[in-house]
Each structure stands twice: as C-alpha cells, then as structure tokens.
Amino acid sequence: MAMTIAEKILARAAGLHQVVPDQVVTARVDLAMSHENADLVRKSFLEIGALRVWDPTRIVIIFDHRIPAESERTAATHKAIREFVAAQGISNFYDVGRGGICHQVLPENGHVRPGMLVVGTDSHTITHGAFGSFATGIGATEMAGVWCEGALWFKVPHSFRIDVQGQLEQWVSAKDLILYIIGKLGADGADYRAVEFDGPAIRRLSVASRMVLTNLAMEMGAKVAFTPVDEELLEYLRPLTPQKIGSIAPDRDAHYERIITIDASREVSEPQVACPHAVDNVRPLSELGEVAIDQAVLGSCTNGRLEDLEVAARVVAGNTICERTRLVVIPASQQIYREALHLGYLETLVAAGAIINPPGCGPCVGVHQGILAAGETCVSSTNRNFVGRMGSKDSQVYLASPAVVAASAVAGRLAHPASIVQEDPCLMEI
Amino acid sequence: MPDGNLKLRGVVRAVLGDHVDTDIIYPGRYLNITDREKTAEHLFALSYPEIRGSLAAGDFVVAGKNFGCGSSREQAAAALKFAGVGAVIAGSFGRIFFRNAINLGLPVVIAPEARAGCAVGDQLEIDLGAGEIRNLTGNRSILAAALDRKCVELLAAGGLIPYLKAKRVA
C-alpha cells in the first residue's frame, strides 16, 4: 500500500513493511537531541536506575536556552550536564561558544539526514523535517526512556499535504507564507498530523527558508512536517557529512487526510503579522495601522539564519534604528555569526544601532537578553507571542519576517520594508 | 495519580478556555528549576496565580481545546501534578503535553463537552480505562475518549519512570 513520508519512516524504524494511521508502533530512534533540559532527562534517567545510555553516538547535546549562564542555578545545571556527558562518553556535545541554537547546530554539523527518526526535548525539533527526517519533540522523562532503550512508541499520524503554487513576491518570505497558513488552519489546525509541504513555490525556497516552514508547523499543532528532499537539499547536505545520504518521497498515491492548495502569488501578496497573543491571530501588515515598537528582535530557531541577517542588513543599510526602538540581533549559531561578520552584515546592523546577542535562544523564551516591561511592544522574527512569553504578561509581541522586523526597527513602528529601502527594487531580489 | 488507580473522583477547581499554552501553565523564566516538586510553586504564575492556592489534592482542571499547546517543557505537566491536580480534562491537548502528562502519571482526559458540562465546584467521577466522566453534582454523563492501551498501561504503573523501573527488575 502507498505511504506518506511519515508512514515510510515510521515503518522502517519500527521494522515493519507498512504502517497505517492510528496504529501504535515501537520505533528505533536514530538521533536523540537535548539542550539544557538534558538535566531533567539526566535526573529521570538516574531515577529509572539506568547506568549507561543506550548509544552515546546517537545522542547530541547543545546548550542554547541560557547561554552564557544567566544565573548560578543555570551554571550549576550546565556543570551537571558537562559532567554527565563526559562520564557517558557523549562526544556530540556543543558547549557555550561551540554551537548555538540546537535546531541550527544539528543540521550544520551533519547530524540529520533524510529518512532518520529524530527526537528532541524541544518542541521545535519538528524543524528537521526540512532535511527529510521524521523529527518530533518529546518531554524530558520520555527522553530518559529513549536514553535507556533507544526506542519509543509512536501513534502513526494522519498526513496533510499543503501544496503551494505560484511564487513568493518581493518582500514576502517563507515566514509570511507559514504565518498565513497558520492563520488559515488555526493553532490546532494540524494537531497530531504529519504535514508535507510541496509545490513549485516550496521547491524554489532555500534550505534555510524551508526550515522556517517546518519549524512553525509546530504552531498549528503538527507532530512532524516535511519539505521535499530534492537536489537543493542534497547539495546542502553533501559537504556536511561523510555518511551516505538517502532520499525519501511520498508514494504517488499515498493517502492524505486533507490536501490544502495555496496560491502564494494571490493569497500571500504582502507580509503577514501574527498579532498578540496567538500565533494564529494573523493579519496582512497593511491592515494593522500604526503600531509603535519598543523592541525589535531578529533571531531564533525560526529566523536567525544567514539569509535573515542579510535581508535585515539590506533594510537597515544607510538608516539608523529609530530612537525609541531597540534592535536585538541574535545569529542562530557561531558559524552564522562568523559568516555574518565576514560578509559585513553585523557591521551594517551595529552601525545602524543594533545590539548583537550571543548565538542562542536569547529573549524568545523569556529568560534574559531582551525581556519586555509591562506596556512594551515588540516585533519579533521568533515563533511564539503567547502572553508573557518574552517578559511581562502586559507586554505585546507581534511576529513577523526578518525584513519587517528590520524595517520596523528603523521606522519605530510596524513598517513594510519597501517604505524603508531606498535601493532600486530590481536589485533587491531576495 | 494514586498508584495506578484508573477510577478517580474529585472536584473541578478551574474551568479554563481554549489554547491554554505551556507558557501560561508554566512560564519560561522558571525553566531552570529541575526539581519536579518545586515546579508547583509557579503553576499558572503569570495569568491565573490564584488557582494554585485553591487546589486540594485530587482536584480537576477542565479546559477547552488544545490545552498545553506550545513548548515541550515537562515542567508544565509536573507543576500541575505536584500542585495536587488529579486530572486535566480538556477538549483536546497539545501532543507533547499529553505525552508528558501520561509519562509523569498525571491523568489527561479528552472530552470536548467537558468545558460546557462542568462548573467550578462540581464533583466528577472519571473512569480512565472506559473513557467515562460522570458529573455527580449535575447528575449527567460527559462523553470522553478512552485512552490508548499504551497510555492506560503507563498511568496504571504511575508513569514512565516506575514503568521502566519495573521492567528492568523483571
């Protein structure tokens, strides 16, 4: 019987010829990723009474949520994890200053490949579907079980296919497309589902932009999300790993619970913004009127990659950040930081008045490095605008593309990048 | 839950809306607390701090759809459990929260009509295995989904840790 991508990977990992939606299977895990919450995992692991992890080469640990340590408590957590990692012989460990955001570091270092079953103690683990892997978030105790046994039970999800026709217009990015889709389907519109994105508009996207789609599929409840494994992706992966890179695609007559077709040129003709306090509260930018901005944040596992810093640098080049606004920039990884330094993007951003945070989650989780006060409004390229997410419960967060974040930082209010950029638009193809 | 008992009786202490996300249940600023018991101090800290103080052991929290959407933080389920919540009954759940709850031995019940069919103070009886809720105060039944066998097995063991512990001994 024909299978979707999710069904194929689960069948393979469960040692079965075929699986069907709603079937519960026990599958072997190919890669298990954790960040600072590895400390919770460690505690559950020891409580179970286990001594050695099932396979240290399949575990990756990356510090990103609180780096460098913002408190004594976090410093102690980091230390405990370092000691555990050394004792267990886990060599895939990315300490402070060695990696960055886990969802960037994992692919950057060749850890994810098509067809793999990946679990991570972070909801945005779903991002790695952009590399053709079945990647999903789990909790800490569940991860302790994986560390013990190398396997986990899964309910085979039903699959949605989202077919995106047309193309993304100037100043419309993958972020705008996925915000539009979340607005259309709702915050639980893809609950428990596997989502396959495909179509000409998707296949034209860079790997970094595809990661934006799979990353934010979490915000409509998806269990896993995929973009196509094509030459664009394989070219990206080849230099990163000596391992053989497989391919995976759905069978032609695979069954989808729902097929959604979107004409990007017509339906997403301008930047989209998720308004407070829900990711599915999405409106076209032009409908929002005057929204004054205190802080603009460019970064996160959603939009902190090189192309995001590049477009922001282009928007602010020759401009100054508005006096009433702070622009906080967070490269997603050390590698991106270095590339952005080398290419001059950070020079441009800092010259305009931006502050650069170390590669990590920054203020997105509401811990440090750019917390909002009561009454403040933020435009952010991150992924959640829940009440109190980035600070005070009386602050407001608008989610938008990197270009809109940069333009808004210059204008001091939500702004379309075209209203800021003076360049010949023909040269501004992004 | 009390040692694998699949039949629960308790009082509804809170009735919440749709999309109660994990930042509402347990704000990100407290994520560096990794002692499960201590997480209870910050349950609903930003938006509904009064709920925590009102909870008695075994009380139920009822909500609309997509309860626990958002982050994978296990502290959201731990905070509810260690604040004394006996079960969460919601129209639907964010999938990671749902698994976390089961793994920590906190019963979660999918019942789309529960929010309309319950008020604060109502006494309920829940049969987790059969998927039945009886509102004793209102004298009516509320339809609930039966839990998957795997989830019942984990809850009956008291969560994933005792389940795996027992398995290692066996």
Chai-1 contact restraints between the chains, C-beta under 6 A:
chainA,res_idxA,chainB,res_idxB,connection_type,confidence,min_distance_angstrom,max_distance_angstrom,comment,restraint_id
A,V24,B,K150,contact,1.0,0.0,6.0,A-B,restraint_1
A,D39,B,T34,contact,1.0,0.0,6.0,A-B,restraint_2
A,L40,B,T34,contact,1.0,0.0,6.0,A-B,restraint_3
A,S44,B,I161,contact,1.0,0.0,6.0,A-B,restraint_4
A,E47,B,I161,contact,1.0,0.0,6.0,A-B,restraint_5
A,I48,B,I161,contact,1.0,0.0,6.0,A-B,restraint_6
A,I48,B,L164,contact,1.0,0.0,6.0,A-B,restraint_7
A,I48,B,K165,contact,1.0,0.0,6.0,A-B,restraint_8
A,G49,B,K165,contact,1.0,0.0,6.0,A-B,restraint_9
A,G49,B,R168,contact,1.0,0.0,6.0,A-B,restraint_10
A,R73,B,N32,contact,1.0,0.0,6.0,A-B,restraint_11
A,T74,B,N32,contact,1.0,0.0,6.0,A-B,restraint_12
A,T121,B,S72,contact,1.0,0.0,6.0,A-B,restraint_13
A,D122,B,S72,contact,1.0,0.0,6.0,A-B,restraint_14
A,S123,B,S71,contact,1.0,0.0,6.0,A-B,restraint_15
A,S123,B,S72,contact,1.0,0.0,6.0,A-B,restraint_16
A,S123,B,I96,contact,1.0,0.0,6.0,A-B,restraint_17
A,G137,B,S72,contact,1.0,0.0,6.0,A-B,restraint_18
A,G137,B,I96,contact,1.0,0.0,6.0,A-B,restraint_19
A,G139,B,S72,contact,1.0,0.0,6.0,A-B,restraint_20
A,G139,B,E74,contact,1.0,0.0,6.0,A-B,restraint_21
A,G139,B,N100,contact,1.0,0.0,6.0,A-B,restraint_22
A,A140,B,E74,contact,1.0,0.0,6.0,A-B,restraint_23
A,T141,B,N103,contact,1.0,0.0,6.0,A-B,restraint_24
A,T141,B,L160,contact,1.0,0.0,6.0,A-B,restraint_25
A,E142,B,N103,contact,1.0,0.0,6.0,A-B,restraint_26
A,G145,B,L160,contact,1.0,0.0,6.0,A-B,restraint_27
A,G145,B,L164,contact,1.0,0.0,6.0,A-B,restraint_28
A,W153,B,K150,contact,1.0,0.0,6.0,A-B,restraint_29
A,A187,B,H19,contact,1.0,0.0,6.0,A-B,restraint_30
A,D188,B,K65,contact,1.0,0.0,6.0,A-B,restraint_31
A,D188,B,N66,contact,1.0,0.0,6.0,A-B,restraint_32
A,Y192,B,R95,contact,1.0,0.0,6.0,A-B,restraint_33
A,K223,B,R95,contact,1.0,0.0,6.0,A-B,restraint_34
A,V365,B,G28,contact,1.0,0.0,6.0,A-B,restraint_35
A,G366,B,G28,contact,1.0,0.0,6.0,A-B,restraint_36
A,G366,B,R29,contact,1.0,0.0,6.0,A-B,restraint_37
A,V367,B,G28,contact,1.0,0.0,6.0,A-B,restraint_38
A,V367,B,R29,contact,1.0,0.0,6.0,A-B,restraint_39
A,F386,B,D21,contact,1.0,0.0,6.0,A-B,restraint_40
A,F386,B,D23,contact,1.0,0.0,6.0,A-B,restraint_41
A,V387,B,S47,contact,1.0,0.0,6.0,A-B,restraint_42
A,G388,B,P27,contact,1.0,0.0,6.0,A-B,restraint_43
A,G388,B,L46,contact,1.0,0.0,6.0,A-B,restraint_44
A,R389,B,D23,contact,1.0,0.0,6.0,A-B,restraint_45
A,K393,B,L46,contact,1.0,0.0,6.0,A-B,restraint_46
